[in-house]
Amino acid sequence: LSSLLCQGFEEGPARKALRKHNNNTQAAMDWLINGQAEEEEKRRLVSDGVRAPTTVKRVQKLKAMRRAQAEKLKEKKESES
């Protein structure tokens, strides 16, 4: 751990890398330099994929609410005339 910290890596990611690579310092350093970014990208893509349906449902709900409000305004204007 101390050799990774001396090279400027933060403690949390360094500990994670060492656990992931069974305390192999070289493998942990390689992962911190190269593999961690790839893993983060994969995680981001998965989370984007999970959130997309929620976003679509939210947009559909907002459109339905706007349509309902527009209909109420139209009915109100017609009843006033």
C-alpha positions as CSV (number, residue, x, y, z in Angstrom):
1,L,0.0,0.0,0.0
2,S,2.7,2.4,0.9
3,S,4.5,2.0,-2.5
4,L,1.2,2.9,-4.3
5,L,0.6,5.9,-1.9
6,C,4.2,7.1,-2.5
7,Q,3.5,7.1,-6.3
8,G,0.6,9.5,-5.7
9,F,-2.4,7.2,-5.7
10,E,-5.2,7.9,-3.2
11,E,-5.6,5.4,-0.4
12,G,-9.1,4.2,-1.2
13,P,-8.5,3.2,-4.9
14,A,-5.1,1.8,-3.9
15,R,-6.6,-0.5,-1.3
16,K,-9.3,-1.6,-3.7
17,A,-6.7,-2.4,-6.4
18,L,-4.6,-4.4,-3.9
19,R,-7.6,-6.4,-2.8
20,K,-8.6,-7.0,-6.4
21,H,-5.2,-8.2,-7.3
22,N,-4.3,-10.2,-4.1
23,N,-1.7,-7.7,-2.9
24,N,0.2,-7.8,-6.1
25,T,1.6,-4.3,-6.2
26,Q,2.5,-4.3,-9.9
27,A,-0.9,-5.6,-11.0
28,A,-2.6,-3.2,-8.7
29,M,-0.6,-0.3,-10.2
30,D,-1.4,-1.4,-13.8
31,W,-5.1,-1.6,-12.9
32,L,-5.0,1.9,-11.3
33,I,-3.4,3.3,-14.4
34,N,-5.3,1.4,-17.1
35,G,-8.0,-0.9,-16.0
36,Q,-9.8,1.4,-13.5
37,A,-10.8,3.9,-16.2
38,E,-12.2,1.1,-18.3
39,E,-14.2,-0.3,-15.4
40,E,-15.5,3.1,-14.5
41,E,-16.7,3.6,-18.2
42,K,-18.4,0.2,-18.1
43,R,-20.1,1.1,-14.9
44,R,-21.2,4.5,-16.3
45,L,-22.7,2.9,-19.4
46,V,-24.6,0.4,-17.3
47,S,-26.0,3.1,-15.1
48,D,-27.0,5.2,-18.1
49,G,-28.8,2.2,-19.5
50,V,-30.7,1.6,-16.3
51,R,-31.7,5.2,-16.0
52,A,-33.0,5.6,-19.6
53,P,-36.3,3.8,-19.1
54,T,-37.0,5.9,-16.0
55,T,-36.3,9.1,-18.0
56,V,-38.6,8.0,-20.8
57,K,-41.4,7.2,-18.3
58,R,-40.8,10.6,-16.7
59,V,-41.1,12.5,-20.0
60,Q,-44.2,10.6,-20.9
61,K,-45.8,11.4,-17.6
62,L,-44.9,15.1,-18.0
63,K,-46.4,15.2,-21.5
64,A,-49.6,13.6,-20.2
65,M,-49.8,16.1,-17.4
66,R,-49.3,19.0,-19.9
67,R,-52.0,17.6,-22.1
68,A,-54.4,17.3,-19.2
69,Q,-53.7,20.9,-18.2
70,A,-54.2,22.2,-21.7
71,E,-57.6,20.4,-21.9
72,K,-58.7,21.9,-18.6
73,L,-57.7,25.4,-19.8
74,K,-59.6,24.8,-23.1
75,E,-62.7,23.6,-21.2
76,K,-62.5,26.5,-18.8
77,K,-62.3,29.0,-21.7
78,E,-65.2,27.3,-23.5
79,S,-67.4,27.4,-20.4
80,E,-66.7,31.1,-19.9
81,S,-67.7,32.0,-23.4
